[in-house]
Amino acid sequence: MTATSAATAASGVVSAASDARGITIVRVFDAPRELVFDAWTKPEHFVTWFGEHGSEIPLEKCEMDPRPGGAWKATMYHGPERIEIPFSGEFREVEPPNKVSLTLVDPGDPTGPNVELLTAVLRDLGDGRTEMTFTQTGNLPADEYSRAMRGMLIFLDRLADHFAALRQS
């Protein structure tokens, strides 16, 4: 795998790499494992972080049935033009609070609908922090995985910001 130097230790990123098969990111969050798990399975958390800066998922446009075989869908609005981007998929593995795995279908992919598998494995560090090992695998071209990794690093920064906001409230 090719590692990226885009992330620093201050961001909580332990490692980030992509290759022709997918991406792997290991990151530590200042949040308990249960909350990190909820961020993947509860719409009220998911809509706050899933997407790049300048994007929004209204809560009423996100549905999740977090059980094996359960569906999820979210409509993202991106940029000042509010371009509509529908995402959907199916939960594959749901092991609270240790692991969640779901498919991500991007019907807007220029090469045709693409299905990726996203997996988050969570490890309680015992001090209110959680280490997450995130993987994404599927059928993207190798250069697309590099771009996907950069995007997911932004998503995960937004997730860390969400946890920080919750601590302050």
Buried (B, 14 or more C-beta within 10 A) or exposed (E): BEEBEEBEEEBBBBEBBBEEBBBBBBBBBBBBBEBBBBBBBBBEBBBBBBBBEEBBBEEEBBEBEBEEEBBBBBBBBBEEEEEEBEBBBBBBEBEEBBBBBBBBBBEEBEEEEBBBBBBBBBBBEEEEBBBBBBBBBBEBEEEBBBEBBBBBBBBBBBBBEBBEEEEEE
